[in-house]
């Protein structure tokens, strides 16, 4: 069972990140969209670490209005957040 205080804190952080990411989807500035996407993924990854069960994790996101866009968007955001340092190195080399 996850630490409820920590889960509540992470859920609030994820809610803020989701709000920013949802708004960023409408922007033309790809740098803002990319950072919002990464922050949303990082917030979801932190929650996922506390809720390893896939069904419980998805239920938590649904119950706390943390779902934005599509499942693919959420998965991409989580992947991007996990691989951010490597992605930055690749971008910097170009």
C-alpha positions, 0 to 999 in steps of 0.5 A: 500500500503506497504512502497516502501522504506522498501519493496525495502530494504527487497527485497534486503535482501531476494535476498541475502538470496535466493542466499545463500539458493540456494547455501546451497542446494548443501552443505552437512553441514546441519547446514549451510543449516538450517541457510540459510533456516531460513534466507530465510524464515525470509526474505520472512516473512518480505515481506509477512507482507508488502504484505498480499495479497497472489497473490500480494506476489507471484507476487512480489517474482516471479518478483524479482527472489526470488523463489528458489526450490519449493513452499513447500521449501518456505513454510517450510522456512517461517514456520521455521523462524516463529517457530525458537525459539521454534525449538531451544528449542526443539533441545537444549533439545535433 
